[in-house]
């Protein structure tokens, strides 16, 4: 695209055992806060900002993040991503990640809230080398509408491609279009209103971890349904449907704790948003 509403580029490297930025660039309605090293960990957490407060008709955003060998990064948003009415042109967000060997990325944005008549298309492309680790989550939430309809947005489309050493290994495509789908039926939202996903790619994945994750989710309190599936490469995906954002966040957070404890014997950082 010739003109973007917002552009963000972030390049990370390991410098004497500490992950630091070697390039930070942003332009337009897309910014990043200064890094925070939570819990005195050796890698930073960056908060993404949208100064406009939400996505409007025809907005386009591009983000590019790269991690050198042994670099680690937590990336999240300052608050939920709000998509408002788009009467003419959908909102489009494109993200590319480049993960070198032994790098580690947690991309854990807050919920996407799509309001009445909103159209949103998100494309994530991840390029990984063997030995890299990715944790990625997203949550889709219907916004308030004057009529009180649970599904008043026009379309939400989330497309994720993950390449391992230049080979496509994961393709995930979610498209919710309430007016054209029996959105409450089996195979879609099944009576629920909110959708969450967690995609994890790592050579550290094993059956013991998956068993523990299944037990952890099964013991969580709240009304929800979920599925846990192995990927064709070392990794897994978890899909959750519920009626509130908080229940899905609770499940994803519980899984995040299990993964961090199993792989690194530590607790994940609390991503303070208030």
Backbone bond lengths (Angstrom), bond angles and torsions (degrees), N, CA, C in turn:
res aa  C-N    CA-C-N  psi(-1)  N-CA   C-N-CA  omega(-1)  CA-C   N-CA-C  phi
1 X - - - 1.460 - - 1.528 109.64 -
2 X 1.325 116.73 141.23 1.453 120.35 -176.10 1.526 112.11 -72.87
3 X 1.329 117.69 -37.05 1.452 121.25 -179.48 1.525 109.58 -130.09
4 X 1.336 114.90 129.25 1.453 121.07 179.18 1.522 108.91 -110.92
5 X 1.324 116.23 144.03 1.454 120.13 174.91 1.514 110.84 -66.34
6 X 1.328 116.15 -36.29 1.460 121.18 178.06 1.510 111.13 -152.61
7 X 1.334 115.94 142.16 1.457 122.99 179.07 1.522 108.73 -131.06
8 X 1.329 116.53 138.26 1.461 121.05 176.77 1.523 109.49 -140.39
9 X 1.345 116.32 131.72 1.458 122.09 175.37 1.521 108.40 -129.66
10 X 1.325 115.16 133.95 1.463 121.07 -176.88 1.527 108.74 -141.23
11 X 1.334 116.36 119.61 1.463 121.85 -179.64 1.520 109.14 -119.77
12 X 1.334 116.18 125.35 1.460 121.69 -175.46 1.528 111.05 -114.74
13 X 1.348 116.53 148.94 1.455 121.75 176.72 1.515 109.76 -142.24
14 X 1.324 115.74 156.95 1.457 121.86 174.93 1.524 107.68 -91.36
15 X 1.329 115.02 120.02 1.460 119.92 -178.45 1.524 108.30 -121.91
16 X 1.323 115.85 102.13 1.460 122.72 179.53 1.528 111.91 55.12
17 X 1.339 114.65 45.72 1.456 120.48 174.88 1.511 115.00 86.34
18 X 1.322 118.26 0.79 1.461 122.04 178.70 1.521 109.48 -125.13
19 X 1.321 116.15 133.84 1.465 120.14 179.22 1.521 109.68 -84.17
20 X 1.337 114.71 126.91 1.461 120.93 179.76 1.528 108.60 -135.47
21 X 1.315 115.68 163.06 1.463 120.72 178.21 1.530 109.67 -85.37
22 X 1.314 116.00 133.09 1.462 119.80 173.06 1.525 111.15 -103.10
23 X 1.348 116.03 -11.23 1.454 120.31 175.20 1.521 109.11 -156.55
24 X 1.324 115.81 128.34 1.463 122.17 173.64 1.525 107.16 -133.61
25 X 1.334 115.75 121.96 1.461 119.79 -179.31 1.520 108.51 -140.39
26 X 1.333 115.97 132.19 1.460 118.95 173.47 1.518 109.58 -145.13
27 X 1.318 113.74 153.81 1.462 120.63 -175.71 1.519 109.20 -149.95
28 X 1.319 116.94 142.64 1.454 120.79 178.26 1.517 112.53 74.26
29 X 1.325 116.31 -147.56 1.467 122.43 -174.02 1.524 112.22 -87.46
30 X 1.316 116.18 50.52 1.467 121.74 178.34 1.520 106.59 -152.76
31 X 1.309 117.34 119.22 1.460 120.69 -175.94 1.525 109.93 -138.81
32 X 1.314 115.03 171.41 1.448 120.94 176.90 1.525 108.20 -136.96
33 X 1.335 116.76 139.64 1.459 121.09 178.69 1.521 110.71 -76.89
34 X 1.319 115.48 167.79 1.467 119.54 173.97 1.521 109.72 -61.12
35 X 1.329 118.17 146.95 1.473 119.73 -177.21 1.522 112.40 -66.44
36 X 1.319 114.73 147.54 1.458 121.73 176.27 1.530 107.63 -120.97
37 X 1.325 116.60 128.18 1.459 121.22 178.11 1.529 107.35 -98.37
38 X 1.328 115.35 86.27 1.453 121.15 -175.84 1.519 111.11 -68.75
39 X 1.317 116.61 144.89 1.467 123.25 178.11 1.526 112.70 56.80
40 X 1.335 116.57 20.94 1.473 121.50 -177.95 1.525 112.75 59.56
41 X 1.340 116.30 27.11 1.457 119.31 175.61 1.529 109.68 -70.48
42 X 1.320 116.13 163.47 1.464 121.24 -175.20 1.523 112.35 -86.03
43 X 1.325 117.07 3.74 1.462 119.69 179.02 1.524 109.50 -129.67
44 X 1.318 118.25 151.94 1.455 121.37 -172.25 1.523 114.13 -92.41
45 X 1.317 113.63 165.46 1.459 122.91 168.51 1.526 106.87 -116.94
46 X 1.323 116.22 128.88 1.454 121.84 175.95 1.528 109.18 -110.99
47 X 1.352 115.94 138.42 1.456 122.43 176.83 1.524 109.05 -105.45
48 X 1.331 116.08 124.87 1.458 121.76 177.32 1.523 109.75 -83.09
49 X 1.335 115.73 140.80 1.462 121.29 -177.19 1.519 110.76 -125.95
50 X 1.336 114.94 141.84 1.458 120.92 168.94 1.518 107.28 -118.04
51 X 1.350 118.05 100.79 1.467 120.36 -174.63 1.518 113.37 -60.41
52 X 1.332 117.68 -23.29 1.460 119.79 -178.70 1.508 114.25 -76.97
53 X 1.325 117.75 -11.47 1.456 121.33 177.64 1.511 115.13 86.05
54 X 1.331 118.07 -7.24 1.456 120.72 179.08 1.511 110.90 174.01
55 X 1.333 115.72 171.70 1.463 122.34 -178.34 1.525 108.78 -98.67
56 X 1.333 115.55 133.81 1.454 121.68 -176.79 1.522 110.88 -118.02
57 X 1.315 115.89 175.68 1.465 123.37 -175.86 1.524 112.14 -50.32
58 X 1.349 116.46 121.98 1.447 121.67 175.22 1.511 115.66 80.92
59 X 1.337 119.23 1.83 1.464 120.89 178.71 1.529 110.72 -62.87
60 X 1.332 115.58 143.43 1.469 121.31 177.76 1.522 108.20 -135.04
61 X 1.332 115.32 134.24 1.458 120.81 -177.24 1.529 109.82 -131.71
62 X 1.337 114.15 144.11 1.465 119.11 177.98 1.522 109.14 -134.11
63 X 1.332 115.51 132.19 1.461 121.18 177.41 1.524 109.16 -130.46
64 X 1.322 115.55 138.46 1.461 121.94 178.71 1.522 107.88 -134.64
65 X 1.340 116.34 122.83 1.463 122.24 -177.31 1.517 108.89 -129.31
66 X 1.331 116.88 131.19 1.470 120.63 178.71 1.523 109.86 -129.49
67 X 1.332 115.25 141.21 1.464 122.66 177.39 1.518 109.32 -122.74
68 X 1.337 116.72 123.44 1.454 121.31 175.79 1.525 109.40 -74.25
69 X 1.314 116.92 176.93 1.464 121.65 -179.81 1.523 110.86 -56.59
70 X 1.330 115.48 133.03 1.466 125.36 177.24 1.526 113.59 67.26
71 X 1.311 117.59 8.19 1.468 119.66 173.97 1.522 109.47 -79.13
72 X 1.332 116.48 147.28 1.457 122.53 179.90 1.532 109.01 -131.41
73 X 1.317 115.75 147.14 1.463 119.24 -176.31 1.523 110.67 -156.21
74 X 1.334 115.34 138.04 1.455 122.44 166.60 1.519 107.37 -109.14
75 X 1.325 116.15 127.66 1.461 122.20 -178.20 1.519 108.05 -125.77
76 X 1.330 116.30 127.20 1.451 120.13 -179.95 1.528 108.69 -145.84
77 X 1.314 116.54 -179.85 1.459 121.62 178.57 1.520 109.47 -108.06
78 X 1.321 115.62 158.19 1.457 119.43 179.19 1.524 111.01 -72.26
79 X 1.321 116.29 -29.98 1.463 121.08 -179.40 1.525 108.28 -158.85
80 X 1.305 116.34 -176.19 1.458 120.86 179.25 1.529 110.83 -62.89
81 X 1.326 115.36 150.22 1.461 121.94 175.06 1.523 107.97 -89.69
82 X 1.335 116.84 117.71 1.463 121.77 -175.22 1.525 109.88 -105.23
83 X 1.327 116.09 124.48 1.467 121.58 177.53 1.521 108.09 -111.13
84 X 1.333 115.83 117.38 1.459 120.96 -177.17 1.534 110.86 -94.73
85 X 1.303 116.22 -174.26 1.462 122.16 -176.75 1.530 110.96 -53.87
86 X 1.327 115.55 132.88 1.470 121.21 178.02 1.531 107.93 -124.74
87 X 1.326 118.40 80.53 1.467 120.85 -173.51 1.522 114.23 -67.90
88 X 1.336 117.99 -24.12 1.464 119.50 -176.19 1.530 112.68 -113.91
89 X 1.327 116.80 -54.77 1.465 120.59 -171.30 1.516 110.38 -130.36
90 X 1.323 116.32 136.54 1.460 121.58 -179.74 1.531 111.28 -64.08
91 X 1.329 115.91 155.86 1.455 122.19 169.77 1.526 107.82 -80.52
92 X 1.322 115.82 138.75 1.471 120.57 -177.99 1.526 109.56 -129.12
93 X 1.333 116.21 129.43 1.465 120.90 174.79 1.522 109.26 -128.16
94 X 1.321 115.05 129.03 1.469 122.02 -177.53 1.524 108.83 -121.50
95 X 1.326 116.59 129.79 1.465 121.42 -178.62 1.524 109.82 -132.38
96 X 1.333 115.66 134.94 1.456 121.57 174.70 1.525 108.87 -123.48
97 X 1.334 115.44 132.80 1.459 121.82 175.21 1.527 108.80 -118.14
98 X 1.333 115.80 139.72 1.454 122.02 176.56 1.528 107.53 -126.09
99 X 1.336 116.39 112.87 1.461 122.12 -174.51 1.521 109.80 -116.52
100 X 1.324 116.09 114.36 1.458 121.08 177.95 1.532 109.82 -80.33
101 X 1.323 115.85 172.00 1.464 122.76 -178.17 1.534 110.99 -54.31
102 X 1.332 115.21 136.18 1.471 123.57 176.90 1.524 113.43 65.16
103 X 1.313 118.12 15.76 1.471 120.21 172.65 1.526 109.24 -86.26
104 X 1.329 115.68 164.72 1.467 121.28 -175.52 1.522 108.88 -142.72
105 X 1.319 116.45 122.58 1.460 121.34 179.97 1.514 110.55 -126.43
106 X 1.341 115.70 128.32 1.453 122.90 167.90 1.529 106.80 -109.62
107 X 1.321 117.58 114.48 1.464 121.84 175.83 1.513 106.61 -113.80
108 X 1.340 116.04 103.24 1.462 122.24 -169.88 1.522 110.09 -128.61
109 X 1.329 118.05 71.01 1.464 119.83 179.99 1.522 111.72 -71.29
110 X 1.338 114.90 155.95 1.460 119.87 171.98 1.527 109.53 -69.50
111 X 1.313 115.79 177.94 1.459 121.14 -172.74 1.531 112.31 -64.21
112 X 1.320 114.42 150.27 1.455 122.88 169.44 1.528 107.68 -92.50
113 X 1.339 116.96 121.48 1.463 121.58 179.85 1.523 108.48 -109.86
114 X 1.318 116.44 116.62 1.465 121.63 -179.68 1.527 108.90 -105.48
115 X 1.332 116.16 118.47 1.465 121.32 -177.15 1.537 110.72 -89.87
116 X 1.307 115.51 -177.66 1.459 122.42 -176.50 1.536 110.84 -54.32
117 X 1.339 115.27 131.77 1.468 124.01 176.80 1.528 113.30 65.34
118 X 1.316 117.86 22.88 1.469 121.24 179.25 1.525 111.03 -85.53
119 X 1.324 115.15 142.90 1.468 122.22 173.55 1.524 107.34 -128.88
120 X 1.342 115.86 126.18 1.465 120.57 -173.54 1.524 109.83 -140.94
121 X 1.327 115.73 131.87 1.467 122.23 177.89 1.526 107.80 -127.38
122 X 1.319 115.39 122.46 1.466 122.40 -179.78 1.521 109.44 -120.29
123 X 1.325 116.33 129.99 1.457 121.07 178.25 1.520 109.29 -124.97
124 X 1.334 115.82 119.38 1.462 122.59 176.37 1.522 109.00 -112.47
125 X 1.333 116.12 128.21 1.462 121.53 176.49 1.523 107.93 -123.78
126 X 1.326 116.67 123.73 1.457 122.45 -177.54 1.524 109.02 -115.97
127 X 1.321 115.88 126.07 1.463 122.28 175.78 1.528 107.71 -110.99
128 X 1.345 116.50 113.53 1.457 121.17 -175.66 1.522 110.97 -118.84
129 X 1.329 114.78 150.33 1.452 121.27 166.35 1.522 108.25 -100.62
130 X 1.329 117.10 153.92 1.464 120.06 177.88 1.522 109.47 -58.15
131 X 1.327 114.39 136.88 1.457 119.90 -177.83 1.519 113.02 100.59
132 X 1.336 117.50 -14.74 1.466 120.94 176.63 1.527 109.76 -80.16
133 X 1.328 115.96 157.77 1.468 122.28 -179.27 1.524 109.78 -127.56
134 X 1.332 115.59 136.23 1.465 121.90 179.33 1.520 109.99 -130.00
135 X 1.340 116.22 132.08 1.461 123.27 167.65 1.519 107.03 -122.79
136 X 1.314 116.36 118.92 1.462 120.56 -177.44 1.525 109.42 -133.72
137 X 1.330 116.56 132.40 1.465 120.74 177.92 1.513 110.26 -131.53
138 X 1.310 115.90 154.83 1.465 121.14 169.86 1.525 109.11 -149.50
139 X 1.340 114.88 154.54 1.456 122.32 179.08 1.519 108.26 -135.87
140 X 1.316 116.97 130.33 1.459 122.91 178.82 1.528 108.72 -107.85
141 X 1.347 115.75 125.36 1.451 122.07 -175.79 1.523 110.01 -127.04
142 X 1.335 119.45 130.90 1.467 119.93 174.71 1.515 110.50 -75.81
143 X 1.343 116.43 134.74 1.459 120.64 179.78 1.517 112.37 -84.45
144 X 1.327 115.49 169.21 1.462 122.18 179.22 1.521 110.33 -64.59
145 X 1.319 115.49 144.77 1.463 120.37 174.30 1.529 108.90 -133.15
146 X 1.345 118.81 152.20 1.474 121.01 -178.26 1.523 112.73 -59.05
147 X 1.329 117.07 -33.05 1.466 120.60 -177.80 1.518 112.73 -83.27
148 X 1.330 116.85 -7.84 1.449 119.98 -177.76 1.514 114.08 79.55
149 X 1.328 117.60 14.26 1.463 121.53 -179.89 1.520 110.41 -70.22
150 X 1.325 116.12 140.58 1.461 120.36 179.87 1.526 112.06 -75.67
151 X 1.326 117.03 -28.72 1.463 120.96 -177.23 1.527 109.13 -127.98
152 X 1.324 116.75 77.23 1.457 120.97 -176.80 1.525 112.52 -98.49
153 X 1.337 117.66 -7.69 1.465 119.32 177.63 1.527 110.15 -74.80
154 X 1.327 115.85 155.89 1.472 120.35 -179.47 1.518 112.21 -80.23
155 X 1.350 116.13 -45.89 1.470 118.71 -176.40 1.520 110.76 -161.35
156 X 1.325 115.51 139.19 1.456 122.89 167.70 1.527 107.13 -127.06
157 X 1.313 115.35 126.45 1.460 120.03 -178.95 1.526 108.90 -131.59
158 X 1.326 115.83 120.29 1.460 122.42 -179.51 1.525 108.53 -120.53
159 X 1.309 115.89 118.27 1.459 121.18 -176.81 1.528 109.13 -122.47
160 X 1.329 116.55 123.85 1.457 121.81 -178.53 1.522 110.26 -126.40
161 X 1.322 115.87 127.58 1.460 122.63 175.79 1.524 108.57 -122.03
162 X 1.324 116.83 130.20 1.461 121.37 177.92 1.519 108.44 -121.71
163 X 1.323 115.54 125.79 1.467 122.28 179.78 1.526 109.04 -112.34
164 X 1.321 115.78 131.73 1.460 121.30 175.40 1.522 107.89 -111.71
165 X 1.323 117.12 115.71 1.472 122.04 -176.16 1.523 110.09 49.97
166 X 1.324 115.73 48.68 1.471 125.24 174.17 1.534 113.92 73.86
167 X 1.324 118.22 5.51 1.459 121.68 179.29 1.525 109.36 -108.74
168 X 1.346 116.60 130.78 1.457 120.76 178.35 1.528 109.84 -67.33
169 X 1.334 116.52 119.99 1.465 120.54 -176.65 1.529 112.30 -119.65
170 X 1.330 117.69 -20.24 1.466 121.24 178.35 1.523 108.34 -139.28
171 X 1.322 115.26 130.28 1.470 120.88 174.58 1.518 107.47 -134.23
172 X 1.324 116.13 116.70 1.461 121.73 -177.63 1.522 107.92 -126.37
173 X 1.329 116.34 125.42 1.466 120.07 -175.61 1.521 108.48 -136.46
174 X 1.326 115.59 113.54 1.457 122.21 177.41 1.524 108.47 -111.37
175 X 1.321 116.34 128.99 1.462 120.30 176.51 1.519 108.47 -135.38
176 X 1.328 115.76 115.74 1.459 122.46 178.87 1.521 108.16 -112.87
177 X 1.328 115.70 118.48 1.459 122.47 -177.30 1.534 107.30 -136.59
178 X 1.336 117.00 82.70 1.468 121.31 -169.31 1.516 115.56 -51.98
179 X 1.328 119.18 -39.53 1.464 120.53 -176.69 1.526 112.53 -69.57
180 X 1.323 117.35 -21.13 1.458 120.90 -176.25 1.528 112.57 -109.95
181 X 1.339 117.34 -2.73 1.460 121.40 -178.49 1.532 109.76 -125.59
182 X 1.302 115.56 153.26 1.464 120.46 169.54 1.527 106.31 -81.74
183 X 1.333 114.95 78.48 1.455 121.68 -164.56 1.524 113.54 -62.05
184 X 1.332 117.76 -26.03 1.469 120.14 -178.47 1.526 112.99 -89.63
185 X 1.328 116.91 -3.89 1.465 120.09 -172.78 1.527 112.35 -82.86
186 X 1.328 114.25 171.94 1.456 122.42 176.13 1.526 109.56 -58.79
187 X 1.321 116.14 134.36 1.451 120.64 -178.85 1.507 113.17 96.36
188 X 1.339 116.10 -15.04 1.461 120.16 174.63 1.537 107.58 -115.62
189 X 1.319 118.43 -114.94 1.466 119.78 -175.38 1.526 113.59 -93.39
190 X 1.332 117.67 -11.48 1.463 122.75 170.59 1.538 112.71 53.20
191 X 1.333 115.78 40.86 1.458 120.01 177.68 1.516 114.55 90.37
192 X 1.318 117.52 -8.03 1.462 121.46 177.71 1.530 109.89 -97.38
193 X 1.336 115.69 169.50 1.463 120.77 -175.93 1.520 114.00 -117.51
194 X 1.341 118.33 -20.89 1.453 122.91 -173.90 1.529 110.35 -118.16
195 X 1.317 115.68 145.23 1.462 121.41 -177.18 1.519 110.18 -129.62
196 X 1.324 116.75 131.70 1.462 121.68 177.48 1.510 111.70 -129.16
197 X 1.328 116.07 150.19 1.457 121.66 179.37 1.525 109.87 -138.08
198 X 1.311 115.69 146.44 1.461 122.62 171.54 1.519 107.35 -133.86
199 X 1.334 116.33 120.06 1.465 121.84 178.02 1.524 108.35 -114.53
200 X 1.309 116.73 125.75 1.466 122.15 -178.72 1.523 108.78 -127.23
201 X 1.322 115.91 128.02 1.464 121.81 176.07 1.520 107.96 -124.27
202 X 1.328 116.75 119.43 1.457 120.83 -179.84 1.524 109.76 -166.58
203 X 1.316 115.79 142.65 1.467 120.71 175.53 1.523 111.90 -70.30
204 X 1.329 116.89 -10.50 1.469 120.66 178.88 1.530 112.11 -79.78
205 X 1.318 118.25 -9.32 1.464 121.66 -178.50 1.525 111.24 -62.77
206 X 1.317 117.00 133.97 1.471 121.22 175.83 1.524 109.22 -147.79
207 X 1.321 115.61 173.52 1.464 120.79 -176.25 1.521 112.12 -64.52
208 X 1.329 117.04 -35.15 1.469 119.33 -179.84 1.517 110.73 -61.93
209 X 1.329 117.10 -41.77 1.466 120.24 178.62 1.520 110.78 -63.25
210 X 1.336 116.94 -45.02 1.463 120.02 -178.88 1.529 111.26 -63.31
211 X 1.321 117.00 -39.87 1.466 120.03 177.14 1.524 111.21 -62.35
212 X 1.322 115.98 -41.38 1.466 119.50 -179.19 1.527 110.41 -69.00
213 X 1.330 117.61 -38.49 1.464 120.63 177.73 1.528 110.97 -63.59
214 X 1.329 116.00 -43.37 1.462 119.60 179.54 1.526 110.51 -60.47
215 X 1.327 116.74 -44.21 1.461 120.63 179.93 1.528 110.88 -65.29
216 X 1.336 116.31 -40.33 1.463 120.76 179.89 1.524 111.24 -62.33
217 X 1.322 116.86 -47.40 1.462 120.56 -179.93 1.518 110.62 -64.37
218 X 1.330 115.86 -43.41 1.457 120.80 -178.38 1.528 111.50 -59.37
219 X 1.330 116.98 -29.74 1.465 121.14 -177.45 1.526 113.11 -90.75
220 X 1.329 117.65 -2.32 1.460 119.69 179.15 1.535 110.48 -70.68
221 X 1.328 114.79 147.95 1.463 121.54 -178.45 1.527 109.16 -90.87
222 X 1.322 116.62 138.41 1.455 120.57 177.93 1.518 111.04 132.39
223 X 1.314 115.30 164.71 1.462 121.07 179.89 1.527 109.07 -94.16
224 X 1.319 116.52 113.49 1.457 121.30 179.50 1.526 109.49 -165.26
225 X 1.318 115.69 165.26 1.459 122.72 171.00 1.518 107.81 -126.06
226 X 1.322 116.44 153.89 1.458 118.89 -177.81 1.523 110.99 -150.82
227 X 1.314 114.48 162.34 1.456 121.71 172.58 1.519 109.26 -139.92
228 X 1.324 116.25 142.13 1.461 122.57 179.61 1.520 107.78 -124.62
229 X 1.332 116.70 125.55 1.474 120.45 -175.12 1.515 111.25 -133.94
230 X 1.338 115.19 141.05 1.453 121.19 171.46 1.517 110.13 -70.44
231 X 1.323 116.85 147.74 1.455 121.63 170.87 1.526 109.73 -93.01
232 X 1.319 116.03 167.95 1.466 120.36 179.10 1.523 111.69 -68.79
233 X 1.336 116.11 -23.39 1.461 121.94 173.56 1.522 107.34 -107.97
234 X 1.348 118.91 171.34 1.467 118.60 177.70 1.517 111.62 -58.00
235 X 1.312 115.74 112.73 1.451 121.31 -177.80 1.510 110.42 157.98
236 X 1.326 116.31 -179.30 1.462 120.78 -177.17 1.521 109.20 -158.89
237 X 1.318 115.38 166.73 1.455 122.16 174.80 1.524 109.22 -133.41
238 X 1.322 115.22 144.52 1.461 122.01 177.45 1.526 107.65 -124.22
239 X 1.327 116.29 130.27 1.460 121.42 176.96 1.519 108.31 -117.41
240 X 1.342 116.24 134.54 1.457 121.64 -176.92 1.527 109.04 -130.43
241 X 1.324 117.39 134.13 1.459 121.94 171.24 1.521 108.23 -121.79
242 X 1.343 114.93 136.60 1.464 120.99 -176.30 1.523 108.36 -154.66
243 X 1.331 115.56 -174.29 1.467 120.41 179.80 1.524 113.10 -110.49
244 X 1.321 117.23 0.51 1.464 120.61 176.14 1.528 109.48 -142.35
245 X 1.324 114.43 151.30 1.462 120.19 175.35 1.518 110.60 -64.10
246 X 1.322 116.33 -38.73 1.464 120.63 -174.08 1.526 112.29 -61.37
247 X 1.335 117.33 -38.28 1.462 119.88 179.61 1.527 110.45 -64.57
248 X 1.328 117.21 -42.85 1.462 120.12 179.19 1.529 110.56 -66.34
249 X 1.337 117.22 -42.42 1.467 120.49 176.77 1.522 110.60 -59.23
250 X 1.309 116.32 -39.99 1.465 121.43 -179.81 1.527 110.68 -61.26
251 X 1.330 116.95 -44.33 1.466 121.31 -179.40 1.529 110.58 -67.02
252 X 1.328 117.41 -45.58 1.462 120.61 -179.45 1.526 110.83 -63.97
253 X 1.323 117.03 -40.94 1.466 120.84 178.45 1.519 111.19 -62.87
254 X 1.328 117.11 -42.10 1.465 120.50 178.41 1.527 110.95 -61.65
255 X 1.338 116.87 -41.36 1.464 120.68 177.79 1.519 111.38 -66.20
256 X 1.323 116.48 -39.98 1.463 121.53 178.39 1.530 110.43 -59.86
257 X 1.311 116.84 -41.90 1.467 120.92 178.37 1.528 110.90 -62.58
258 X 1.319 116.73 -44.42 1.470 119.97 179.34 1.522 110.89 -61.22
259 X 1.326 117.41 -46.03 1.468 121.38 -179.01 1.526 110.86 -61.55
260 X 1.335 116.94 -46.12 1.466 120.39 -179.01 1.516 111.84 -63.95
261 X 1.307 116.04 -38.34 1.466 119.47 179.38 1.521 111.66 -69.74
262 X 1.340 117.09 -42.70 1.458 120.77 -178.97 1.530 111.98 -66.24
263 X 1.321 116.83 -42.50 1.462 120.57 -172.20 1.515 114.41 -91.79
264 X 1.355 116.19 -32.63 1.466 118.43 -172.55 1.523 113.77 -128.28
265 X 1.337 117.37 0.92 1.455 122.82 178.74 1.530 112.17 53.42
266 X 1.334 116.05 42.50 1.450 120.64 176.59 1.521 109.54 -151.43
267 X 1.314 115.78 165.67 1.456 121.24 178.50 1.529 109.43 -90.36
268 X 1.327 116.89 144.18 1.470 118.42 174.89 1.518 110.82 -68.83
269 X 1.321 116.11 155.66 1.461 121.12 -179.99 1.522 110.71 -66.06
270 X 1.327 115.33 144.97 1.464 120.73 172.75 1.518 107.81 -82.14
271 X 1.325 117.26 116.10 1.459 121.89 -174.69 1.521 109.54 -85.15
272 X 1.323 115.89 86.63 1.473 121.66 -174.87 1.513 110.42 -63.64
273 X 1.335 117.44 128.60 1.459 121.95 -179.22 1.531 110.97 -122.80
274 X 1.314 118.21 18.71 1.464 120.31 -177.41 1.515 109.62 -146.97
